[in-house]
Amino acid sequence: MKVAITGARGLLGWHSSARLHAQNCAARYQGNPEPYELVQINRQDFADTSRLAEALNGVDVVLHFAGANRGEETEVEQANPHIARQLVAGCEAAIVSPHIVYANSTHATQDTFYGRSKRIAGEILAQHTLRYTNLVLPHVFGECARPYYNNVTATLIDKIWKDEQPDLNPEGRVQLLHAGEAAQIAIDAALKGTIGDLIPQGRDISVVDLFKKLSSFHALYTNNIFPNVDDAFDLALFNSYRTAGFPEHCPMPLKVNRDQRGVLFETAKGGNQSQSFLSTTFPGKMRGDHFHLDLIERFLVVSGKAVIRIRRVLDDEVHSFQVDGDSPVAIDMPPLHTHHIENAGNEDVITFFWSHHLFDPSNPDTYADPV
């Protein structure tokens, strides 16, 4: 199946691309054909109808996340309908009639410049194809969201990492939906052929309580304690918080107690139903080259010298960290970031691993992807 994602560099676009990429990685690892041909469409593709048509050639599904929500009111009101018309023109030029899943907004029912813009864009798309899904989304948050860009969660997280006090509206409330969940709803709608309105419910929370919850995560995590994340919403929110600290606040230094007997330090605390294990990696050998969707995983070299490399999936930049068992530091893997550890010395490397839940062979949440 050929799937095109507009706004592929945005929050929803990247999460959707990463999830389709994960399924391709899983199939490739098992020796099976990749189920999806992924086409990522960005701003520059919309500037040229022929270029857009080339990208849309042969597509079965379009997940339409491109849009505008900031700027002068008149510009924003015109932007989303204009983008929708460009997409229609591209499909007509490519002679395709794909299933279109449109990321609409709960604001579309309101008579505001942004609400009208989103509503009219949806109407344009609905008129173009019989296979149309109107995905009405609340406030979306998630890993790698941009702070100070109409995303209250990302903004609060950035303030917390910077030790700054935000201005909070004591009456403010938000309906929060994780970007990964929203992405999966969009993908499932396309795969199942769901048409019409889809209105997923978010988690209702006050802005004040949201800040308190994020602050509690920060207080625990910076003291080397993982919070209880049995609630899927808390897991998504904590992963969003800790990913925002990467790579600036990585690795995490540990308190090492030394005396005449040797050294002692705490590796990981907290969580619930967590799992710990050790590995030995021989000189010149490597472990990993995979990523996870939501697993919390800690690497901690306790003996030997190694290099840990981390790359956000579908991106090229690789972050490298030299680690040494003589100076132990903790490196927690962000979700949707492929990673590996390589022995960089002449002796065996012993690594402590910790994850927030017990390994489930039926749902390993592990996708092979070279760093």
N, C-alpha and C positions, 0 to 999 in steps of 0.2 A: 504494500500500500504506500502510495506517495502522499506525504503529508507536508503541507506548507504552513509555516508559522510566521505571521506578520508580527512586527514588534519583537523580534526574536531576542533582542538584547535587553528588553525590559524584564521586569520581575516575573510576570506570568509567562512570557515567551521563553525565558531561560529555563524556568522550572519545567515547562512542558517539553522543551527540547531535551532537557536532561533526562526526563522520564522515558521518552522514546529512545533516546540513546542508550539508556540502561537496558531496555528490552533487546536492542540490537547487540549489546555487549554480551548479554546472557545467551542469546542464540548463537553468537559466534563462538563463545567458550564451549558450548555443547556440540559444535560442529554443524549447526543448522544454518540455513539461509537467514539473513537479517530480515525481520518482518516489515521494517519501515525504511523507505527512502525519505530522508529528512531534508527539507528545503527551508532554510532560514532566510526570511525576507526582512530587510531593514529599510531605514529611511531613504537611502540612496536609490533603492530599487523602485520606489514609488515616483521618483523624479522623471522616469523614462518609461513610457507605456510599453515600448518594445522590449526593454530589459525586464520589466515586470511580467510581460507575457511569456518571455523565455523561461523565467523562474517558475511560472505557473503551468508550464506545458506538461500535460499528462497527470496533473494532480487529482487525487480522489477526495482530499479533505483540505480545507483551509481553516486553521484556528486563527481567528482574526483578533489580535490583541493590540495592534498598532492604534494609536490615538493620541489626542492632546487633552490635557486637563489643566494646563498652566499657561498664563500669558494674558494679553489683553482680552477683555470679554468678547469683543466682536470677532477677534481672530480665533478664539477657542470655539465659539458658536459655529463658525464656518468650517473649522478644520476637520472635525470628525465626519460630517457629511461629504466633504471633499475627498477625504481618504477613502470613504466607502465607494464613492463614484469611481475613483482611480482603480480600486480593486475590481469593481464590476467591469470596467473597461479592459483591464488586464485579462480577466477571465474570458471576455468576449473575443479579444485579440488572439488568445491561446486556444479558442474554441473548446473550452472546458466548462462544465457545470458541476463543480464540486459541492460536497456537503460543507456548508459554512457554519462554523460555531463562532458566534460573536460575543465577545466579552462586554456585555452591557453593564449598566450601573443602576443601583437602587435610586439614584438621582434622576433617572430618566422619567419618572412620574412627576417630577417637580417642574414648575414653570420658571426655570432659571436658565441662564445662558448655557451652562454646562449640561443641565438636564435636557434642554431642547436639542443640543448638539448630539448627545448620545442617542436620544430617541429617534431623531430624523435619520441618523446614520443607520440605525437598525432597520427602519422602514425601507430605506433604499436597498439594503441587502436582502430583506425578505421579499421584495418585489422581483429580485433578480433570479432567485432559485426556489424551488419547492422544498429542497432539502436544507432547511434553515433552523438553527437552534439559537434561541435568544437566551443566553446565559446571564442572568441578572445577579451581579455580585455585590456583596457588601464590602466593607473595608478589608483589603487583602494585605497580609503581612507575610514575611518570610525571610529566609536566608538571602543575603546580598541585596536587600531592598535599599533604596537610596534614602538617606535621611534628608529632612528639610525639602521634600518633594511630594507633598500631599500624602505622606505616610507617617501617621502619628506614632506608630509603634517603632519604626526605624529611628525617628527623631528622638524619642525618649531613650532608646537604647544608646544612641550616640551621646546624648547628654550624660548618661550614667557612666559610660566609659571615660568621658572627659571630666568626670567629677563636677559637673555643672548642674545647677538647679533650674529646671524648666518652669515656665509659667503655665500653670494648669487651670483649666476651666472646671471649677468645682461641680458644675452641673453637666459637664460634657459626658456623653456616653458613645460607645462605638460598638458595632457588630463586627467581630473579627473572624476572618476565614484564612486559614493557612494557604499560601500560594501553591504548595504541593497538592493539597486537597482540591483546590480550585482547578489546577492543571489536570488532575486525574478525572475530575468530573467532565471537563471539556473533552478529553481524549475518549472517555467512555461513551459520551454522547455521540461522537463521530463513529466509533466502532459499532455501536448498537443501532445506529440510524435514528436516534432520538430527535424528534423535531418539536417545534413549539417552545414554550417558555420553560426554563429550568431556573428555579429560585432557591439555591441552597441557603440554609440558615447559618449565620455566624454565631459566635459566642458573644452574648451581650455582657459588656463590662463597662464600668465607669472609667474615665481617663485617670482619675485619682487611684482607683484600685489597680489599674494596669501598671501605673508607675510604681506602686507599692510592690506588686508581684515581681516586676523586673528588678527593682532595687533589692528585694530579698534574694533573688538569684545571684546578683552581683556580690552581696555580702557573704553568701555561702561560698561561691566559686572562687573568689579572691582569697578565701581562707582554706582552699583546697578541699572543699566539701561540695559534693554533687547533690542537688535537690532531688526530692522524690518526684519522678516524672511518670507515674502510672497513668495519669490523665493525658490522653493524646494531645490535648490542647496545650498543656504545660510542657510536654516534650517539644512540640513545635515552637513554642515561645522561647524556651530555654535554648534550643538549637539556633534560633534566630539571634538571640542575645550573644551567645558565645561565638558564633560565626562573625558577628560584627567586630569582635576583638581580634580577628585574624587578618593579617599577620603581625600587626603592631604589638599585640600583647602576647606573642608567642615566641619562644616557649615560656612555660610557667616555672619560675624558680621554686625550689623546695627548701624547707628548713632542714639542714643536715646537722645532726648531733654527733660530735666526734669525741672520743676519749681513748684511753690506752687500749681498749678492747677492739676498737674499730669505729665504724659509723653506723648510725641508725636514722632512718627517715621514713615518713609516712608516704605511701604511694598514692592511695586514693581512698576517700571516705564518702559515705552517704549513698544515695540511690536506694534501689529496692530490687531484689532478685538479680543482683549484679553478678558478673562472672570475671574471674581473674585467671590468668595463665602465664606461663613463661615459655620463651623459645630460645634456642641457640642458633645463631647464624654463623656459618663458617666464613673464613676470610675470602673476600671476593664474591660472596654470594649475596642474594637479594631476596627479600620477602615482600609480598603485597602486590602492587600494581592492580588495585581495585578501589572501588568507592562504595559508599552506602547512601541510602536515601534518608534515613533518620537515626541510625545507630550512633550513640555516644561512645567513642572509642579513644582510649588513652594509650600512648606509647611512652615507655620510660626505660631507657637503657641503664642497666645497673652494673654492667661490666663490659669493657671493651670500647672501641671507637667506631662510630657509625655516622652515616649521613641519612637524614630523613628528607624526602622530597615530596612536595604537595602541589597539585595543580587543579584548579577549578575545571570541572568537566566542560568540554567544548571551548576552552580557552587555551592559550599557548604559554602564558607566564608560569614558570615553575619557581616555587619558593624552596630553598634548600637550608637545612639546619644541621650544623655539625654538632654532634652530641658525644658525650664521654661519660662512662660510668663513674669516673672519679669526681665528676661535678654533675650530679643527677638533676635533670630538668624534665618536666612533663610536657608532652606535646599532644594536644587533643585534636583529633581529626575533624574538620568541619564536614557536615553533610554535603554530598554532591561535589566532593573534592577527591580525586584519585590520589593515591599515595603509596609509597614504598619505603622500605628501610634497607640500606646496603651496608655491609661490613666494610669499613674504610681502614681497618688496621690489619695487623698480622696475627691477632689472637681472636678466639671466638668472641662473638658479641652475645651477651645474655640480655634479653629484653622482657620487661614486665608489661603485660597487656591487661587492660581493664575495659569492660563494656557494661552498659547500664542494664542489660537483661541477659538471661541465659540464651545460649545459642539454640535456635530452632532450625533443624535441618530442612523442614518443609517450607520455611520462609527465611532463608539465610540473609537476605538484604545485603548481598555482596555481588558486585558486578565487575568483572575483569575488564580493565582498561589501563594500558601502559601509561605511566607518567610521562 
